[in-house]
């Protein structure tokens, strides 16, 4: 059986209604969304996270937007290559 953890939401956390709305839009439960977020954070290596954190601080953008914008930029570059070269066989090898 999994360990039980109780947490107290801080003023910096989104409202529970916002969490529920986001989870519903993703087709998952609030609990599953929280577990996935924890799993993602646990699986970031420390060097990567510290670099991401510093970069986000320098550009004054929250980490979640830094990740989102970086991925969107990468996808746009991939789509541009595909449009020019008809195909793009590059995988996300990083």
TIMIVEX-762579 format. One record per residue: residue number from 0; residue in one letter; x negated, y negated, z negated of N, C-alpha, C in turn. Coordinates in nm, 2 decimals, m for minus. Atoms other than C-alpha are relative to their C-alpha. Example, Ala and Ser with C-alpha at 12.3 -4.5 7.8 and 13.67 -1.06 7.14 Angstrom:
<marti><num>0</num><residuo>A</residuo><n_u>m0.09</n_u><n_v>0.12</n_v><n_w>0.00</n_w><ca_u>m1.23</ca_u><ca_v>0.45</ca_v><ca_w>m0.78</ca_w><c_u>m0.09</c_u><c_v>m0.12</c_v><c_w>0.00</c_w></marti>
<marti><num>1</num><residuo>S</residuo><n_u>0.09</n_u><n_v>0.11</n_v><n_w>0.00</n_w><ca_u>m1.37</ca_u><ca_v>0.11</ca_v><ca_w>m0.71</ca_w><c_u>0.08</c_u><c_v>m0.11</c_v><c_w>m0.08</c_w></marti>
This chain:
<marti><num>0</num><residuo>X</residuo><n_u>m0.08</n_u><n_v>0.12</n_v><n_w>0.00</n_w><ca_u>0.00</ca_u><ca_v>0.00</ca_v><ca_w>0.00</ca_w><c_u>m0.09</c_u><c_v>m0.12</c_v><c_w>0.00</c_w></marti>
<marti><num>1</num><residuo>X</residuo><n_u>0.07</n_u><n_v>0.12</n_v><n_w>m0.01</n_w><ca_u>m0.12</ca_u><ca_v>m0.35</ca_v><ca_w>0.08</ca_w><c_u>0.00</c_u><c_v>m0.08</c_v><c_w>m0.13</c_w></marti>
<marti><num>2</num><residuo>X</residuo><n_u>0.00</n_u><n_v>0.09</n_v><n_w>0.12</n_w><ca_u>m0.22</ca_u><ca_v>m0.59</ca_v><ca_w>m0.20</ca_w><c_u>0.10</c_u><c_v>m0.11</c_v><c_w>0.02</c_w></marti>
<marti><num>3</num><residuo>X</residuo><n_u>m0.09</n_u><n_v>0.11</n_v><n_w>m0.01</n_w><ca_u>0.03</ca_u><ca_v>m0.86</ca_v><ca_w>m0.28</ca_w><c_u>m0.07</c_u><c_v>m0.12</c_v><c_w>m0.05</c_w></marti>
<marti><num>4</num><residuo>X</residuo><n_u>0.06</n_u><n_v>0.13</n_v><n_w>0.03</n_w><ca_u>m0.09</ca_u><ca_v>m1.22</ca_v><ca_w>m0.28</ca_w><c_u>0.11</c_u><c_v>m0.10</c_v><c_w>0.00</c_w></marti>
<marti><num>5</num><residuo>X</residuo><n_u>m0.09</n_u><n_v>0.11</n_v><n_w>0.01</n_w><ca_u>0.12</ca_u><ca_v>m1.51</ca_v><ca_w>m0.39</ca_w><c_u>m0.08</c_u><c_v>m0.13</c_v><c_w>0.02</c_w></marti>
<marti><num>6</num><residuo>X</residuo><n_u>0.07</n_u><n_v>0.12</n_v><n_w>m0.03</n_w><ca_u>0.02</ca_u><ca_v>m1.85</ca_v><ca_w>m0.26</ca_w><c_u>0.10</c_u><c_v>m0.12</c_v><c_w>m0.04</c_w></marti>
<marti><num>7</num><residuo>X</residuo><n_u>m0.08</n_u><n_v>0.12</n_v><n_w>0.02</n_w><ca_u>0.14</ca_u><ca_v>m2.20</ca_v><ca_w>m0.35</ca_w><c_u>m0.04</c_u><c_v>m0.10</c_v><c_w>0.12</c_w></marti>
<marti><num>8</num><residuo>X</residuo><n_u>0.02</n_u><n_v>0.09</n_v><n_w>m0.11</n_w><ca_u>0.19</ca_u><ca_v>m2.43</ca_v><ca_w>m0.06</ca_w><c_u>m0.04</c_u><c_v>m0.14</c_v><c_w>m0.05</c_w></marti>
<marti><num>9</num><residuo>X</residuo><n_u>0.04</n_u><n_v>0.13</n_v><n_w>0.04</n_w><ca_u>0.02</ca_u><ca_v>m2.77</ca_v><ca_w>m0.09</ca_w><c_u>0.07</c_u><c_v>m0.11</c_v><c_w>0.09</c_w></marti>
<marti><num>10</num><residuo>X</residuo><n_u>m0.06</n_u><n_v>0.11</n_v><n_w>m0.08</n_w><ca_u>0.13</ca_u><ca_v>m3.11</ca_v><ca_w>0.04</ca_w><c_u>m0.06</c_u><c_v>m0.01</c_v><c_w>0.14</c_w></marti>
<marti><num>11</num><residuo>X</residuo><n_u>0.06</n_u><n_v>0.00</n_v><n_w>m0.13</n_w><ca_u>m0.10</ca_u><ca_v>m3.06</ca_v><ca_w>0.34</ca_w><c_u>0.06</c_u><c_v>0.11</c_v><c_w>0.09</c_w></marti>
<marti><num>12</num><residuo>X</residuo><n_u>m0.06</n_u><n_v>m0.11</n_v><n_w>m0.07</n_w><ca_u>0.09</ca_u><ca_v>m2.75</ca_v><ca_w>0.45</ca_w><c_u>0.13</c_u><c_v>m0.05</c_v><c_w>0.08</c_w></marti>
<marti><num>13</num><residuo>X</residuo><n_u>m0.13</n_u><n_v>0.03</n_v><n_w>m0.07</n_w><ca_u>0.37</ca_u><ca_v>m2.77</ca_v><ca_w>0.71</ca_w><c_u>0.12</c_u><c_v>0.04</c_v><c_w>m0.09</c_w></marti>
<marti><num>14</num><residuo>X</residuo><n_u>m0.12</n_u><n_v>m0.03</n_v><n_w>0.07</n_w><ca_u>0.72</ca_u><ca_v>m2.76</ca_v><ca_w>0.57</ca_w><c_u>0.04</c_u><c_v>0.15</c_v><c_w>0.04</c_w></marti>
<marti><num>15</num><residuo>X</residuo><n_u>m0.04</n_u><n_v>m0.14</n_v><n_w>m0.02</n_w><ca_u>0.86</ca_u><ca_v>m2.40</ca_v><ca_w>0.54</ca_w><c_u>0.09</c_u><c_v>0.00</c_v><c_w>0.12</c_w></marti>
<marti><num>16</num><residuo>X</residuo><n_u>m0.09</n_u><n_v>0.00</n_v><n_w>m0.12</n_w><ca_u>1.13</ca_u><ca_v>m2.49</ca_v><ca_w>0.80</ca_w><c_u>m0.08</c_u><c_v>m0.01</c_v><c_w>0.13</c_w></marti>
<marti><num>17</num><residuo>X</residuo><n_u>0.08</n_u><n_v>0.01</n_v><n_w>m0.12</n_w><ca_u>0.86</ca_u><ca_v>m2.59</ca_v><ca_w>1.05</ca_w><c_u>m0.07</c_u><c_v>0.14</c_v><c_w>0.02</c_w></marti>
<marti><num>18</num><residuo>X</residuo><n_u>0.06</n_u><n_v>m0.14</n_v><n_w>m0.02</n_w><ca_u>0.68</ca_u><ca_v>m2.25</ca_v><ca_w>0.98</ca_w><c_u>0.10</c_u><c_v>0.09</c_v><c_w>0.06</c_w></marti>
<marti><num>19</num><residuo>X</residuo><n_u>m0.10</n_u><n_v>m0.09</n_v><n_w>m0.05</n_w><ca_u>1.01</ca_u><ca_v>m2.07</ca_v><ca_w>1.03</ca_w><c_u>0.03</c_u><c_v>m0.02</c_v><c_w>0.15</c_w></marti>
<marti><num>20</num><residuo>X</residuo><n_u>m0.03</n_u><n_v>0.04</n_v><n_w>m0.13</n_w><ca_u>1.08</ca_u><ca_v>m2.26</ca_v><ca_w>1.35</ca_w><c_u>m0.11</c_u><c_v>0.05</c_v><c_w>0.10</c_w></marti>
<marti><num>21</num><residuo>X</residuo><n_u>0.11</n_u><n_v>m0.04</n_v><n_w>m0.08</n_w><ca_u>0.73</ca_u><ca_v>m2.19</ca_v><ca_w>1.49</ca_w><c_u>0.00</c_u><c_v>0.15</c_v><c_w>0.01</c_w></marti>
<marti><num>22</num><residuo>X</residuo><n_u>0.00</n_u><n_v>m0.15</n_v><n_w>0.00</n_w><ca_u>0.75</ca_u><ca_v>m1.82</ca_v><ca_w>1.39</ca_w><c_u>0.11</c_u><c_v>0.05</c_v><c_w>0.10</c_w></marti>
<marti><num>23</num><residuo>X</residuo><n_u>m0.11</n_u><n_v>m0.05</n_v><n_w>m0.09</n_w><ca_u>1.09</ca_u><ca_v>m1.78</ca_v><ca_w>1.56</ca_w><c_u>m0.03</c_u><c_v>m0.03</c_v><c_w>0.15</c_w></marti>
<marti><num>24</num><residuo>X</residuo><n_u>0.04</n_u><n_v>0.03</n_v><n_w>m0.14</n_w><ca_u>0.96</ca_u><ca_v>m1.95</ca_v><ca_w>1.88</ca_w><c_u>m0.10</c_u><c_v>0.10</c_v><c_w>0.05</c_w></marti>
<marti><num>25</num><residuo>X</residuo><n_u>0.10</n_u><n_v>m0.10</n_v><n_w>m0.04</n_w><ca_u>0.67</ca_u><ca_v>m1.70</ca_v><ca_w>1.88</ca_w><c_u>0.06</c_u><c_v>0.15</c_v><c_w>0.00</c_w></marti>
<marti><num>26</num><residuo>X</residuo><n_u>m0.06</n_u><n_v>m0.13</n_v><n_w>0.00</n_w><ca_u>0.91</ca_u><ca_v>m1.41</ca_v><ca_w>1.82</ca_w><c_u>m0.05</c_u><c_v>0.09</c_v><c_w>m0.11</c_w></marti>
<marti><num>27</num><residuo>X</residuo><n_u>0.06</n_u><n_v>m0.07</n_v><n_w>0.11</n_w><ca_u>0.75</ca_u><ca_v>m1.31</ca_v><ca_w>1.49</ca_w><c_u>0.06</c_u><c_v>m0.06</c_v><c_w>m0.13</c_w></marti>
<marti><num>28</num><residuo>X</residuo><n_u>m0.05</n_u><n_v>0.05</n_v><n_w>0.13</n_w><ca_u>0.84</ca_u><ca_v>m1.34</ca_v><ca_w>1.12</ca_w><c_u>m0.11</c_u><c_v>m0.10</c_v><c_w>m0.06</c_w></marti>
<marti><num>29</num><residuo>X</residuo><n_u>0.09</n_u><n_v>0.09</n_v><n_w>0.07</n_w><ca_u>0.69</ca_u><ca_v>m1.61</ca_v><ca_w>0.90</ca_w><c_u>m0.12</c_u><c_v>0.07</c_v><c_w>m0.06</c_w></marti>
<marti><num>30</num><residuo>X</residuo><n_u>0.11</n_u><n_v>m0.08</n_v><n_w>0.06</n_w><ca_u>0.49</ca_u><ca_v>m1.34</ca_v><ca_w>0.72</ca_w><c_u>m0.10</c_u><c_v>0.04</c_v><c_w>0.10</c_w></marti>
<marti><num>31</num><residuo>X</residuo><n_u>0.09</n_u><n_v>m0.05</n_v><n_w>m0.11</n_w><ca_u>0.35</ca_u><ca_v>m1.20</ca_v><ca_w>1.04</ca_w><c_u>m0.08</c_u><c_v>m0.12</c_v><c_w>0.05</c_w></marti>
<marti><num>32</num><residuo>X</residuo><n_u>0.07</n_u><n_v>0.11</n_v><n_w>m0.05</n_w><ca_u>0.25</ca_u><ca_v>m1.55</ca_v><ca_w>1.15</ca_w><c_u>m0.11</c_u><c_v>m0.04</c_v><c_w>m0.10</c_w></marti>
<marti><num>33</num><residuo>X</residuo><n_u>0.10</n_u><n_v>0.03</n_v><n_w>0.10</n_w><ca_u>0.07</ca_u><ca_v>m1.61</ca_v><ca_w>0.82</ca_w><c_u>m0.11</c_u><c_v>0.10</c_v><c_w>0.00</c_w></marti>
<marti><num>34</num><residuo>X</residuo><n_u>0.10</n_u><n_v>m0.11</n_v><n_w>m0.01</n_w><ca_u>m0.10</ca_u><ca_v>m1.27</ca_v><ca_w>0.84</ca_w><c_u>m0.09</c_u><c_v>m0.02</c_v><c_w>0.12</c_w></marti>
<marti><num>35</num><residuo>X</residuo><n_u>0.08</n_u><n_v>0.02</n_v><n_w>m0.12</n_w><ca_u>m0.22</ca_u><ca_v>m1.34</ca_v><ca_w>1.20</ca_w><c_u>m0.09</c_u><c_v>m0.12</c_v><c_w>m0.02</c_w></marti>
<marti><num>36</num><residuo>X</residuo><n_u>0.09</n_u><n_v>0.11</n_v><n_w>0.03</n_w><ca_u>m0.36</ca_u><ca_v>m1.68</ca_v><ca_w>1.09</ca_w><c_u>m0.11</c_u><c_v>0.04</c_v><c_w>m0.09</c_w></marti>
<marti><num>37</num><residuo>X</residuo><n_u>0.11</n_u><n_v>m0.05</n_v><n_w>0.10</n_w><ca_u>m0.55</ca_u><ca_v>m1.52</ca_v><ca_w>0.80</ca_w><c_u>m0.09</c_u><c_v>0.09</c_v><c_w>0.08</c_w></marti>
<marti><num>38</num><residuo>X</residuo><n_u>0.09</n_u><n_v>m0.09</n_v><n_w>m0.07</n_w><ca_u>m0.68</ca_u><ca_v>m1.25</ca_v><ca_w>1.03</ca_w><c_u>m0.09</c_u><c_v>m0.07</c_v><c_w>0.10</c_w></marti>
<marti><num>39</num><residuo>X</residuo><n_u>0.08</n_u><n_v>0.08</n_v><n_w>m0.09</n_w><ca_u>m0.80</ca_u><ca_v>m1.51</ca_v><ca_w>1.28</ca_w><c_u>m0.11</c_u><c_v>m0.06</c_v><c_w>m0.07</c_w></marti>
<marti><num>40</num><residuo>X</residuo><n_u>0.10</n_u><n_v>0.07</n_v><n_w>0.08</n_w><ca_u>m0.98</ca_u><ca_v>m1.71</ca_v><ca_w>1.01</ca_w><c_u>m0.11</c_u><c_v>0.10</c_v><c_w>m0.05</c_w></marti>
<marti><num>41</num><residuo>X</residuo><n_u>0.09</n_u><n_v>m0.09</n_v><n_w>0.05</n_w><ca_u>m1.14</ca_u><ca_v>m1.40</ca_v><ca_w>0.86</ca_w><c_u>m0.09</c_u><c_v>0.05</c_v><c_w>0.11</c_w></marti>
<marti><num>42</num><residuo>X</residuo><n_u>0.08</n_u><n_v>m0.05</n_v><n_w>m0.11</n_w><ca_u>m1.27</ca_u><ca_v>m1.29</ca_v><ca_w>1.20</ca_w><c_u>m0.09</c_u><c_v>m0.10</c_v><c_w>0.07</c_w></marti>
<marti><num>43</num><residuo>X</residuo><n_u>0.10</n_u><n_v>0.10</n_v><n_w>m0.05</n_w><ca_u>m1.44</ca_u><ca_v>m1.62</ca_v><ca_w>1.28</ca_w><c_u>m0.13</c_u><c_v>0.02</c_v><c_w>m0.07</c_w></marti>
<marti><num>44</num><residuo>X</residuo><n_u>0.12</n_u><n_v>m0.01</n_v><n_w>0.08</n_w><ca_u>m1.80</ca_u><ca_v>m1.59</ca_v><ca_w>1.21</ca_w><c_u>m0.04</c_u><c_v>m0.14</c_v><c_w>m0.05</c_w></marti>
<marti><num>45</num><residuo>X</residuo><n_u>0.03</n_u><n_v>0.13</n_v><n_w>0.07</n_w><ca_u>m1.94</ca_u><ca_v>m1.86</ca_v><ca_w>0.98</ca_w><c_u>m0.06</c_u><c_v>m0.10</c_v><c_w>0.09</c_w></marti>
<marti><num>46</num><residuo>X</residuo><n_u>0.07</n_u><n_v>0.10</n_v><n_w>m0.08</n_w><ca_u>m2.17</ca_u><ca_v>m2.02</ca_v><ca_w>1.23</ca_w><c_u>0.09</c_u><c_v>m0.06</c_v><c_w>0.10</c_w></marti>
<marti><num>47</num><residuo>X</residuo><n_u>m0.10</n_u><n_v>0.05</n_v><n_w>m0.09</n_w><ca_u>m1.89</ca_u><ca_v>m2.05</ca_v><ca_w>1.49</ca_w><c_u>0.09</c_u><c_v>m0.10</c_v><c_w>m0.07</c_w></marti>
<marti><num>48</num><residuo>X</residuo><n_u>m0.10</n_u><n_v>0.09</n_v><n_w>0.06</n_w><ca_u>m1.65</ca_u><ca_v>m2.20</ca_v><ca_w>1.24</ca_w><c_u>m0.06</c_u><c_v>m0.13</c_v><c_w>m0.05</c_w></marti>
<marti><num>49</num><residuo>X</residuo><n_u>0.07</n_u><n_v>0.13</n_v><n_w>0.05</n_w><ca_u>m1.90</ca_u><ca_v>m2.45</ca_v><ca_w>1.09</ca_w><c_u>m0.03</c_u><c_v>m0.09</c_v><c_w>0.12</c_w></marti>
<marti><num>50</num><residuo>X</residuo><n_u>0.03</n_u><n_v>0.09</n_v><n_w>m0.12</n_w><ca_u>m1.99</ca_u><ca_v>m2.57</ca_v><ca_w>1.45</ca_w><c_u>0.14</c_u><c_v>m0.06</c_v><c_w>0.04</c_w></marti>
<marti><num>51</num><residuo>X</residuo><n_u>m0.13</n_u><n_v>0.05</n_v><n_w>m0.04</n_w><ca_u>m1.62</ca_u><ca_v>m2.60</ca_v><ca_w>1.53</ca_w><c_u>0.05</c_u><c_v>m0.11</c_v><c_w>m0.09</c_w></marti>
<marti><num>52</num><residuo>X</residuo><n_u>m0.04</n_u><n_v>0.10</n_v><n_w>0.10</n_w><ca_u>m1.55</ca_u><ca_v>m2.78</ca_v><ca_w>1.21</ca_w><c_u>m0.07</c_u><c_v>m0.13</c_v><c_w>0.02</c_w></marti>
<marti><num>53</num><residuo>X</residuo><n_u>0.09</n_u><n_v>0.12</n_v><n_w>m0.02</n_w><ca_u>m1.84</ca_u><ca_v>m3.03</ca_v><ca_w>1.27</ca_w><c_u>0.05</c_u><c_v>m0.07</c_v><c_w>0.12</c_w></marti>
<marti><num>54</num><residuo>X</residuo><n_u>m0.04</n_u><n_v>0.06</n_v><n_w>m0.13</n_w><ca_u>m1.73</ca_u><ca_v>m3.09</ca_v><ca_w>1.63</ca_w><c_u>0.13</c_u><c_v>m0.07</c_v><c_w>m0.02</c_w></marti>
<marti><num>55</num><residuo>X</residuo><n_u>m0.13</n_u><n_v>0.06</n_v><n_w>0.02</n_w><ca_u>m1.37</ca_u><ca_v>m3.15</ca_v><ca_w>1.52</ca_w><c_u>m0.01</c_u><c_v>m0.13</c_v><c_w>m0.08</c_w></marti>
<marti><num>56</num><residuo>X</residuo><n_u>0.02</n_u><n_v>0.12</n_v><n_w>0.09</n_w><ca_u>m1.49</ca_u><ca_v>m3.40</ca_v><ca_w>1.25</ca_w><c_u>m0.06</c_u><c_v>m0.11</c_v><c_w>0.09</c_w></marti>
<marti><num>57</num><residuo>X</residuo><n_u>0.07</n_u><n_v>0.10</n_v><n_w>m0.08</n_w><ca_u>m1.71</ca_u><ca_v>m3.58</ca_v><ca_w>1.50</ca_w><c_u>0.10</c_u><c_v>m0.07</c_v><c_w>0.10</c_w></marti>
<marti><num>58</num><residuo>X</residuo><n_u>m0.09</n_u><n_v>0.06</n_v><n_w>m0.10</n_w><ca_u>m1.43</ca_u><ca_v>m3.63</ca_v><ca_w>1.76</ca_w><c_u>0.13</c_u><c_v>m0.04</c_v><c_w>m0.07</c_w></marti>
<marti><num>59</num><residuo>X</residuo><n_u>m0.12</n_u><n_v>0.03</n_v><n_w>0.08</n_w><ca_u>m1.17</ca_u><ca_v>m3.68</ca_v><ca_w>1.48</ca_w><c_u>0.13</c_u><c_v>0.06</c_v><c_w>0.05</c_w></marti>
<marti><num>60</num><residuo>X</residuo><n_u>m0.11</n_u><n_v>m0.08</n_v><n_w>m0.05</n_w><ca_u>m0.94</ca_u><ca_v>m3.41</ca_v><ca_w>1.61</ca_w><c_u>0.01</c_u><c_v>0.12</c_v><c_w>m0.09</c_w></marti>
<marti><num>61</num><residuo>X</residuo><n_u>m0.01</n_u><n_v>m0.12</n_v><n_w>0.09</n_w><ca_u>m0.79</ca_u><ca_v>m3.13</ca_v><ca_w>1.39</ca_w><c_u>m0.05</c_u><c_v>0.12</c_v><c_w>0.08</c_w></marti>
<marti><num>62</num><residuo>X</residuo><n_u>0.06</n_u><n_v>m0.12</n_v><n_w>m0.06</n_w><ca_u>m0.95</ca_u><ca_v>m2.79</ca_v><ca_w>1.45</ca_w><c_u>0.10</c_u><c_v>0.07</c_v><c_w>0.09</c_w></marti>
<marti><num>63</num><residuo>X</residuo><n_u>m0.09</n_u><n_v>m0.07</n_v><n_w>m0.09</n_w><ca_u>m0.63</ca_u><ca_v>m2.64</ca_v><ca_w>1.59</ca_w><c_u>0.02</c_u><c_v>m0.07</c_v><c_w>0.13</c_w></marti>
<marti><num>64</num><residuo>X</residuo><n_u>0.00</n_u><n_v>0.07</n_v><n_w>m0.13</n_w><ca_u>m0.62</ca_u><ca_v>m2.91</ca_v><ca_w>1.86</ca_w><c_u>m0.13</c_u><c_v>0.02</c_v><c_w>0.08</c_w></marti>
<marti><num>65</num><residuo>X</residuo><n_u>0.13</n_u><n_v>m0.02</n_v><n_w>m0.06</n_w><ca_u>m0.99</ca_u><ca_v>m2.87</ca_v><ca_w>1.93</ca_w><c_u>0.00</c_u><c_v>0.14</c_v><c_w>0.07</c_w></marti>
<marti><num>66</num><residuo>X</residuo><n_u>0.00</n_u><n_v>m0.14</n_v><n_w>m0.06</n_w><ca_u>m0.94</ca_u><ca_v>m2.49</ca_v><ca_w>1.99</ca_w><c_u>0.10</c_u><c_v>0.00</c_v><c_w>0.12</c_w></marti>
<marti><num>67</num><residuo>X</residuo><n_u>m0.10</n_u><n_v>0.00</n_v><n_w>m0.11</n_w><ca_u>m0.62</ca_u><ca_v>m2.55</ca_v><ca_w>2.20</ca_w><c_u>m0.05</c_u><c_v>m0.08</c_v><c_w>0.12</c_w></marti>
<marti><num>68</num><residuo>X</residuo><n_u>0.04</n_u><n_v>0.08</n_v><n_w>m0.11</n_w><ca_u>m0.77</ca_u><ca_v>m2.83</ca_v><ca_w>2.41</ca_w><c_u>m0.12</c_u><c_v>0.07</c_v><c_w>0.07</c_w></marti>
<marti><num>69</num><residuo>X</residuo><n_u>0.11</n_u><n_v>m0.07</n_v><n_w>m0.06</n_w><ca_u>m1.09</ca_u><ca_v>m2.63</ca_v><ca_w>2.47</ca_w><c_u>0.04</c_u><c_v>0.11</c_v><c_w>0.09</c_w></marti>
<marti><num>70</num><residuo>X</residuo><n_u>m0.05</n_u><n_v>m0.11</n_v><n_w>m0.08</n_w><ca_u>m0.90</ca_u><ca_v>m2.33</ca_v><ca_w>2.59</ca_w><c_u>0.08</c_u><c_v>m0.05</c_v><c_w>0.12</c_w></marti>
<marti><num>71</num><residuo>X</residuo><n_u>m0.07</n_u><n_v>0.06</n_v><n_w>m0.11</n_w><ca_u>m0.67</ca_u><ca_v>m2.54</ca_v><ca_w>2.81</ca_w><c_u>m0.10</c_u><c_v>m0.05</c_v><c_w>0.11</c_w></marti>
<marti><num>72</num><residuo>X</residuo><n_u>0.10</n_u><n_v>0.05</n_v><n_w>m0.10</n_w><ca_u>m0.98</ca_u><ca_v>m2.70</ca_v><ca_w>2.97</ca_w><c_u>m0.06</c_u><c_v>0.11</c_v><c_w>0.07</c_w></marti>
<marti><num>73</num><residuo>X</residuo><n_u>0.06</n_u><n_v>m0.12</n_v><n_w>m0.07</n_w><ca_u>m1.13</ca_u><ca_v>m2.36</ca_v><ca_w>3.04</ca_w><c_u>0.10</c_u><c_v>0.06</c_v><c_w>0.10</c_w></marti>
<marti><num>74</num><residuo>X</residuo><n_u>m0.10</n_u><n_v>m0.06</n_v><n_w>m0.09</n_w><ca_u>m0.81</ca_u><ca_v>m2.23</ca_v><ca_w>3.19</ca_w><c_u>0.02</c_u><c_v>m0.09</c_v><c_w>0.13</c_w></marti>
<marti><num>75</num><residuo>X</residuo><n_u>m0.01</n_u><n_v>0.09</n_v><n_w>m0.11</n_w><ca_u>m0.79</ca_u><ca_v>m2.54</ca_v><ca_w>3.41</ca_w><c_u>m0.11</c_u><c_v>0.01</c_v><c_w>0.09</c_w></marti>
<marti><num>76</num><residuo>X</residuo><n_u>0.12</n_u><n_v>m0.02</n_v><n_w>m0.08</n_w><ca_u>m1.14</ca_u><ca_v>m2.49</ca_v><ca_w>3.53</ca_w><c_u>0.01</c_u><c_v>0.13</c_v><c_w>0.08</c_w></marti>
<marti><num>77</num><residuo>X</residuo><n_u>m0.02</n_u><n_v>m0.13</n_v><n_w>m0.07</n_w><ca_u>m1.06</ca_u><ca_v>m2.12</ca_v><ca_w>3.61</ca_w><c_u>0.10</c_u><c_v>m0.01</c_v><c_w>0.11</c_w></marti>
<marti><num>78</num><residuo>X</residuo><n_u>m0.10</n_u><n_v>0.01</n_v><n_w>m0.10</n_w><ca_u>m0.75</ca_u><ca_v>m2.22</ca_v><ca_w>3.80</ca_w><c_u>m0.05</c_u><c_v>m0.08</c_v><c_w>0.12</c_w></marti>
<marti><num>79</num><residuo>X</residuo><n_u>0.05</n_u><n_v>0.08</n_v><n_w>m0.11</n_w><ca_u>m0.94</ca_u><ca_v>m2.48</ca_v><ca_w>4.00</ca_w><c_u>m0.10</c_u><c_v>0.08</c_v><c_w>0.08</c_w></marti>
<marti><num>80</num><residuo>X</residuo><n_u>0.08</n_u><n_v>m0.09</n_v><n_w>m0.08</n_w><ca_u>m1.20</ca_u><ca_v>m2.22</ca_v><ca_w>4.10</ca_w><c_u>0.08</c_u><c_v>0.09</c_v><c_w>0.08</c_w></marti>
<marti><num>81</num><residuo>X</residuo><n_u>m0.09</n_u><n_v>m0.09</n_v><n_w>m0.08</n_w><ca_u>m0.92</ca_u><ca_v>m1.99</ca_v><ca_w>4.20</ca_w><c_u>0.06</c_u><c_v>m0.07</c_v><c_w>0.12</c_w></marti>
<marti><num>82</num><residuo>X</residuo><n_u>m0.06</n_u><n_v>0.08</n_v><n_w>m0.11</n_w><ca_u>m0.76</ca_u><ca_v>m2.26</ca_v><ca_w>4.41</ca_w><c_u>m0.10</c_u><c_v>m0.02</c_v><c_w>0.11</c_w></marti>
<marti><num>83</num><residuo>X</residuo><n_u>0.11</n_u><n_v>0.03</n_v><n_w>m0.10</n_w><ca_u>m1.09</ca_u><ca_v>m2.34</ca_v><ca_w>4.59</ca_w><c_u>m0.05</c_u><c_v>0.13</c_v><c_w>0.06</c_w></marti>
<marti><num>84</num><residuo>X</residuo><n_u>0.06</n_u><n_v>m0.13</n_v><n_w>m0.05</n_w><ca_u>m1.22</ca_u><ca_v>m1.98</ca_v><ca_w>4.62</ca_w><c_u>0.10</c_u><c_v>0.11</c_v><c_w>0.03</c_w></marti>
<marti><num>85</num><residuo>X</residuo><n_u>m0.12</n_u><n_v>m0.09</n_v><n_w>m0.02</n_w><ca_u>m0.88</ca_u><ca_v>m1.81</ca_v><ca_w>4.65</ca_w><c_u>0.00</c_u><c_v>0.11</c_v><c_w>m0.11</c_w></marti>
<marti><num>86</num><residuo>X</residuo><n_u>0.00</n_u><n_v>m0.10</n_v><n_w>0.11</n_w><ca_u>m0.99</ca_u><ca_v>m1.57</ca_v><ca_w>4.38</ca_w><c_u>m0.11</c_u><c_v>m0.05</c_v><c_w>m0.11</c_w></marti>
<marti><num>87</num><residuo>X</residuo><n_u>0.10</n_u><n_v>0.03</n_v><n_w>0.10</n_w><ca_u>m1.18</ca_u><ca_v>m1.61</ca_v><ca_w>4.05</ca_w><c_u>m0.01</c_u><c_v>0.13</c_v><c_w>m0.08</c_w></marti>
<marti><num>88</num><residuo>X</residuo><n_u>0.03</n_u><n_v>m0.12</n_v><n_w>0.07</n_w><ca_u>m1.33</ca_u><ca_v>m1.29</ca_v><ca_w>3.92</ca_w><c_u>m0.07</c_u><c_v>m0.02</c_v><c_w>m0.14</c_w></marti>
<marti><num>89</num><residuo>X</residuo><n_u>0.07</n_u><n_v>0.03</n_v><n_w>0.13</n_w><ca_u>m1.49</ca_u><ca_v>m1.46</ca_v><ca_w>3.62</ca_w><c_u>0.09</c_u><c_v>0.04</c_v><c_w>m0.11</c_w></marti>
<marti><num>90</num><residuo>X</residuo><n_u>m0.07</n_u><n_v>m0.03</n_v><n_w>0.12</n_w><ca_u>m1.38</ca_u><ca_v>m1.31</ca_v><ca_w>3.29</ca_w><c_u>m0.05</c_u><c_v>m0.09</c_v><c_w>m0.11</c_w></marti>
<marti><num>91</num><residuo>X</residuo><n_u>0.04</n_u><n_v>0.07</n_v><n_w>0.12</n_w><ca_u>m1.40</ca_u><ca_v>m1.48</ca_v><ca_w>2.96</ca_w><c_u>m0.10</c_u><c_v>0.08</c_v><c_w>m0.07</c_w></marti>
<marti><num>92</num><residuo>X</residuo><n_u>0.11</n_u><n_v>m0.08</n_v><n_w>0.05</n_w><ca_u>m1.74</ca_u><ca_v>m1.33</ca_v><ca_w>2.89</ca_w><c_u>m0.05</c_u><c_v>m0.05</c_v><c_w>m0.14</c_w></marti>
<marti><num>93</num><residuo>X</residuo><n_u>0.06</n_u><n_v>0.05</n_v><n_w>0.12</n_w><ca_u>m1.82</ca_u><ca_v>m1.56</ca_v><ca_w>2.60</ca_w><c_u>0.03</c_u><c_v>0.08</c_v><c_w>m0.12</c_w></marti>
